Amino acid sequence: MFKENLTKDMTPEPEIIQKIESATKGQSTNKLWFQHRKGVITASKAHEVKTKMKTIESYPNGSEKSDVLMWSLTKKVAGFSFVNPNIPALKYDRNMEPLAASNFLELMKTKHKGAKLVECGLFLDKEKPYIGASPDGVFFCDCCCEKSVWRLNAHKSFITD
């Protein structure tokens, strides 16, 4: 009962979720994007959450090792641990994103009518607002009824220091 009430009390109205997405456009260049990601499990954190939770569950409750791992995970999800934004992969992504977006859109224009790639911010799940996503853009067109997320990820073979 407590868990259901807590989750219900934490669920923002749909208008708030939309305002957060809109206000966090620009993502890593936007202070609000960093603030609203605190406490939210995004793709960049999901694998670590899953693997650390499995490891934590393998230790006895209250053991020093499980407590240390839980604290480390909590700091990461809560936004208290620092990720250097200047590591080669992140720099490469930021530098290549405009060119990749332009090339992607030009290709899509040959296959879709009215193709558009729209910048977006942080999307929160309506029922579980502690789960979110920050795609690089959303793709729309006039010929298909669906929208698609667009995400650029650098392949390590292209990254140099």
Phi and psi in degrees as GROMACS dihedral restraints (atoms count N, CA, C in turn):
[ dihedral_restraints ]
;  ai    aj    ak    al  type     phi  dphi    fc
    3     4     5     6     1   -59.0    20    10
    4     5     6     7     1   -45.6    20    10
    6     7     8     9     1   -60.2    20    10
    7     8     9    10     1   -44.7    20    10
    9    10    11    12     1   -64.1    20    10
   10    11    12    13     1   -42.8    20    10
   12    13    14    15     1   -66.4    20    10
   13    14    15    16     1   -39.6    20    10
   15    16    17    18     1   -63.3    20    10
   16    17    18    19     1   -47.3    20    10
   18    19    20    21     1   -62.2    20    10
   19    20    21    22     1   -42.0    20    10
   21    22    23    24     1   -62.9    20    10
   22    23    24    25     1   -43.2    20    10
   24    25    26    27     1   -67.3    20    10
   25    26    27    28     1   -26.3    20    10
   27    28    29    30     1   -86.2    20    10
   28    29    30    31     1   -10.5    20    10
   30    31    32    33     1   -81.2    20    10
   31    32    33    34     1   114.0    20    10
   33    34    35    36     1   -75.1    20    10
   34    35    36    37     1   159.5    20    10
   36    37    38    39     1   -65.0    20    10
   37    38    39    40     1   151.5    20    10
   39    40    41    42     1   -55.1    20    10
   40    41    42    43     1   -34.6    20    10
   42    43    44    45     1   -63.9    20    10
   43    44    45    46     1   -36.6    20    10
   45    46    47    48     1   -67.6    20    10
   46    47    48    49     1   -43.3    20    10
   48    49    50    51     1   -59.4    20    10
   49    50    51    52     1   -42.5    20    10
   51    52    53    54     1   -65.9    20    10
   52    53    54    55     1   -40.6    20    10
   54    55    56    57     1   -64.1    20    10
   55    56    57    58     1   -38.9    20    10
   57    58    59    60     1   -63.3    20    10
   58    59    60    61     1   -45.0    20    10
   60    61    62    63     1   -59.8    20    10
   61    62    63    64     1   -45.3    20    10
   63    64    65    66     1   -67.3    20    10
   64    65    66    67     1   -42.3    20    10
   66    67    68    69     1   -72.8    20    10
   67    68    69    70     1   -16.2    20    10
   69    70    71    72     1  -103.3    20    10
   70    71    72    73     1    12.0    20    10
   72    73    74    75     1   -60.7    20    10
   73    74    75    76     1   148.3    20    10
   75    76    77    78     1    96.1    20    10
   76    77    78    79     1   -17.3    20    10
   78    79    80    81     1    43.2    20    10
   79    80    81    82     1  -107.0    20    10
   81    82    83    84     1   -65.7    20    10
   82    83    84    85     1   -10.4    20    10
   84    85    86    87     1   -98.9    20    10
   85    86    87    88     1     6.7    20    10
   87    88    89    90     1  -119.8    20    10
   88    89    90    91     1   118.7    20    10
   90    91    92    93     1   -60.9    20    10
   91    92    93    94     1   -35.1    20    10
   93    94    95    96     1   -63.8    20    10
   94    95    96    97     1   -33.5    20    10
   96    97    98    99     1   -61.2    20    10
   97    98    99   100     1   -44.5    20    10
   99   100   101   102     1   -63.7    20    10
  100   101   102   103     1   -42.7    20    10
  102   103   104   105     1   -63.8    20    10
  103   104   105   106     1   -45.2    20    10
  105   106   107   108     1   -75.6    20    10
  106   107   108   109     1   -15.7    20    10
  108   109   110   111     1   -79.8    20    10
  109   110   111   112     1   -17.0    20    10
  111   112   113   114     1   -64.0    20    10
  112   113   114   115     1   128.1    20    10
  114   115   116   117     1    83.2    20    10
  115   116   117   118     1     3.1    20    10
  117   118   119   120     1  -110.1    20    10
  118   119   120   121     1   132.5    20    10
  120   121   122   123     1   -88.5    20    10
  121   122   123   124     1   112.1    20    10
  123   124   125   126     1  -108.1    20    10
  124   125   126   127     1   177.3    20    10
  126   127   128   129     1   -56.9    20    10
  127   128   129   130     1   -37.3    20    10
  129   130   131   132     1   -67.8    20    10
  130   131   132   133     1   -17.1    20    10
  132   133   134   135     1  -109.5    20    10
  133   134   135   136     1   -17.8    20    10
  135   136   137   138     1   -59.9    20    10
  136   137   138   139     1   -45.3    20    10
  138   139   140   141     1   -63.5    20    10
  139   140   141   142     1   -44.4    20    10
  141   142   143   144     1   -63.2    20    10
  142   143   144   145     1   -40.4    20    10
  144   145   146   147     1   -60.3    20    10
  145   146   147   148     1   -47.5    20    10
  147   148   149   150     1   -61.8    20    10
  148   149   150   151     1   -50.3    20    10
  150   151   152   153     1   -69.5    20    10
  151   152   153   154     1   -39.4    20    10
  153   154   155   156     1   -67.4    20    10
  154   155   156   157     1   -37.3    20    10
  156   157   158   159     1   -64.4    20    10
  157   158   159   160     1   -39.3    20    10
  159   160   161   162     1   -62.2    20    10
  160   161   162   163     1   -42.5    20    10
  162   163   164   165     1   -65.7    20    10
  163   164   165   166     1   -45.0    20    10
  165   166   167   168     1   -59.3    20    10
  166   167   168   169     1   -42.9    20    10
  168   169   170   171     1   -66.2    20    10
  169   170   171   172     1   -18.6    20    10
  171   172   173   174     1   -80.2    20    10
  172   173   174   175     1   -14.0    20    10
  174   175   176   177     1   -97.0    20    10
  175   176   177   178     1   154.2    20    10
  177   178   179   180     1   -62.2    20    10
  178   179   180   181     1   146.4    20    10
  180   181   182   183     1   -55.2    20    10
  181   182   183   184     1   133.3    20    10
  183   184   185   186     1    80.3    20    10
  184   185   186   187     1     3.0    20    10
  186   187   188   189     1   -69.9    20    10
  187   188   189   190     1   154.2    20    10
  189   190   191   192     1   -60.0    20    10
  190   191   192   193     1   -42.5    20    10
  192   193   194   195     1   -62.5    20    10
  193   194   195   196     1   -45.1    20    10
  195   196   197   198     1   -66.4    20    10
  196   197   198   199     1   -36.5    20    10
  198   199   200   201     1   -64.8    20    10
  199   200   201   202     1   -41.8    20    10
  201   202   203   204     1   -64.0    20    10
  202   203   204   205     1   -45.4    20    10
  204   205   206   207     1   -64.1    20    10
  205   206   207   208     1   -41.1    20    10
  207   208   209   210     1   -64.2    20    10
  208   209   210   211     1   -41.9    20    10
  210   211   212   213     1   -63.6    20    10
  211   212   213   214     1   -43.1    20    10
  213   214   215   216     1   -60.9    20    10
  214   215   216   217     1   -44.7    20    10
  216   217   218   219     1   -66.1    20    10
  217   218   219   220     1   -42.6    20    10
  219   220   221   222     1   -60.5    20    10
  220   221   222   223     1   -44.0    20    10
  222   223   224   225     1   -60.3    20    10
  223   224   225   226     1   -41.3    20    10
  225   226   227   228     1   -65.6    20    10
  226   227   228   229     1   -49.9    20    10
  228   229   230   231     1   -66.7    20    10
  229   230   231   232     1   -37.8    20    10
  231   232   233   234     1   -75.7    20    10
  232   233   234   235     1    -8.5    20    10
  234   235   236   237     1    86.4    20    10
  235   236   237   238     1    21.4    20    10
  237   238   239   240     1   -95.4    20    10
  238   239   240   241     1    -5.5    20    10
  240   241   242   243     1  -104.5    20    10
  241   242   243   244     1   145.9    20    10
  243   244   245   246     1   -96.9    20    10
  244   245   246   247     1   132.1    20    10
  246   247   248   249     1  -110.7    20    10
  247   248   249   250     1   121.6    20    10
  249   250   251   252     1   -64.4    20    10
  250   251   252   253     1   116.6    20    10
  252   253   254   255     1   -73.4    20    10
  253   254   255   256     1    -6.2    20    10
  255   256   257   258     1  -103.0    20    10
  256   257   258   259     1    16.4    20    10
  258   259   260   261     1   -67.6    20    10
  259   260   261   262     1   150.0    20    10
  261   262   263   264     1   -51.9    20    10
  262   263   264   265     1   -42.9    20    10
  264   265   266   267     1   -63.4    20    10
  265   266   267   268     1   -42.9    20    10
  267   268   269   270     1   -69.6    20    10
  268   269   270   271     1   -40.1    20    10
  270   271   272   273     1   -62.4    20    10
  271   272   273   274     1   -43.3    20    10
  273   274   275   276     1   -61.4    20    10
  274   275   276   277     1   -46.3    20    10
  276   277   278   279     1   -56.7    20    10
  277   278   279   280     1   -48.8    20    10
  279   280   281   282     1   -62.4    20    10
  280   281   282   283     1   -41.7    20    10
  282   283   284   285     1   -70.3    20    10
  283   284   285   286     1   -35.3    20    10
  285   286   287   288     1   -89.5    20    10
  286   287   288   289     1   -16.3    20    10
  288   289   290   291     1   -56.3    20    10
  289   290   291   292     1   -46.8    20    10
  291   292   293   294     1   -60.9    20    10
  292   293   294   295     1   -42.4    20    10
  294   295   296   297     1   -67.3    20    10
  295   296   297   298     1   -44.1    20    10
  297   298   299   300     1   -62.4    20    10
  298   299   300   301     1   -42.0    20    10
  300   301   302   303     1   -63.4    20    10
  301   302   303   304     1   -44.0    20    10
  303   304   305   306     1   -62.9    20    10
  304   305   306   307     1   -45.5    20    10
  306   307   308   309     1   -64.4    20    10
  307   308   309   310     1   -42.0    20    10
  309   310   311   312     1   -60.9    20    10
  310   311   312   313     1   -46.9    20    10
  312   313   314   315     1   -64.2    20    10
  313   314   315   316     1   -41.6    20    10
  315   316   317   318     1   -60.8    20    10
  316   317   318   319     1   -41.4    20    10
  318   319   320   321     1   -64.5    20    10
  319   320   321   322     1   -44.1    20    10
  321   322   323   324     1   -66.2    20    10
  322   323   324   325     1   -31.0    20    10
  324   325   326   327     1   -65.1    20    10
  325   326   327   328     1   -23.1    20    10
  327   328   329   330     1   -79.0    20    10
  328   329   330   331     1   -15.5    20    10
  330   331   332   333     1  -116.5    20    10
  331   332   333   334     1   -14.9    20    10
  333   334   335   336     1  -133.7    20    10
  334   335   336   337     1   145.6    20    10
  336   337   338   339     1   -85.8    20    10
  337   338   339   340     1   135.3    20    10
  339   340   341   342     1    63.2    20    10
  340   341   342   343     1    36.2    20    10
  342   343   344   345     1   -65.3    20    10
  343   344   345   346     1   134.4    20    10
  345   346   347   348     1  -139.3    20    10
  346   347   348   349     1   141.8    20    10
  348   349   350   351     1  -119.0    20    10
  349   350   351   352     1   115.9    20    10
  351   352   353   354     1  -109.6    20    10
  352   353   354   355     1   132.7    20    10
  354   355   356   357     1   -63.7    20    10
  355   356   357   358     1   146.4    20    10
  357   358   359   360     1  -140.8    20    10
  358   359   360   361     1   169.5    20    10
  360   361   362   363     1  -111.5    20    10
  361   362   363   364     1  -142.3    20    10
  363   364   365   366     1   -87.6    20    10
  364   365   366   367     1   121.4    20    10
  366   367   368   369     1   -94.6    20    10
  367   368   369   370     1   131.2    20    10
  369   370   371   372     1  -109.0    20    10
  370   371   372   373     1   142.8    20    10
  372   373   374   375     1   -65.3    20    10
  373   374   375   376     1   133.6    20    10
  375   376   377   378     1   -64.5    20    10
  376   377   378   379     1   -34.3    20    10
  378   379   380   381     1   -96.4    20    10
  379   380   381   382     1   -25.0    20    10
  381   382   383   384     1  -130.2    20    10
  382   383   384   385     1    79.0    20    10
  384   385   386   387     1   -67.8    20    10
  385   386   387   388     1    -2.2    20    10
  387   388   389   390     1   -86.8    20    10
  388   389   390   391     1     3.2    20    10
  390   391   392   393     1  -116.6    20    10
  391   392   393   394     1   129.2    20    10
  393   394   395   396     1  -144.8    20    10
  394   395   396   397     1   174.1    20    10
  396   397   398   399     1  -147.8    20    10
  397   398   399   400     1   145.3    20    10
  399   400   401   402     1  -128.4    20    10
  400   401   402   403     1    74.5    20    10
  402   403   404   405     1   -67.2    20    10
  403   404   405   406     1   162.1    20    10
  405   406   407   408     1   -74.2    20    10
  406   407   408   409     1   -21.7    20    10
  408   409   410   411     1  -173.9    20    10
  409   410   411   412     1   171.4    20    10
  411   412   413   414     1  -122.2    20    10
  412   413   414   415     1   130.3    20    10
  414   415   416   417     1   -98.2    20    10
  415   416   417   418     1   130.9    20    10
  417   418   419   420     1  -127.2    20    10
  418   419   420   421     1   156.1    20    10
  420   421   422   423     1  -151.0    20    10
  421   422   423   424     1   166.0    20    10
  423   424   425   426     1   -84.5    20    10
  424   425   426   427     1   -14.9    20    10
  426   427   428   429     1   -96.7    20    10
  427   428   429   430     1   -17.6    20    10
  429   430   431   432     1  -116.1    20    10
  430   431   432   433     1   150.6    20    10
  432   433   434   435     1   -87.4    20    10
  433   434   435   436     1    -7.8    20    10
  435   436   437   438     1  -106.9    20    10
  436   437   438   439     1   153.8    20    10
  438   439   440   441     1  -107.4    20    10
  439   440   441   442     1   154.4    20    10
  441   442   443   444     1  -129.1    20    10
  442   443   444   445     1   147.2    20    10
  444   445   446   447     1   -85.8    20    10
  445   446   447   448     1   150.6    20    10
  447   448   449   450     1  -123.0    20    10
  448   449   450   451     1   131.6    20    10
  450   451   452   453     1  -139.5    20    10
  451   452   453   454     1   128.9    20    10
  453   454   455   456     1   -99.7    20    10
  454   455   456   457     1   129.0    20    10
  456   457   458   459     1  -132.4    20    10
  457   458   459   460     1   128.8    20    10
  459   460   461   462     1   -72.8    20    10
  460   461   462   463     1   134.8    20    10
  462   463   464   465     1   -85.8    20    10
  463   464   465   466     1   134.5    20    10
  465   466   467   468     1   -57.0    20    10
  466   467   468   469     1   -24.3    20    10
  468   469   470   471     1   -69.9    20    10
  469   470   471   472     1   -16.3    20    10
  471   472   473   474     1   -95.6    20    10
  472   473   474   475     1    -5.3    20    10
  474   475   476   477     1   -95.9    20    10
  475   476   477   478     1   129.7    20    10
  477   478   479   480     1  -128.9    20    10
  478   479   480   481     1   155.2    20    10
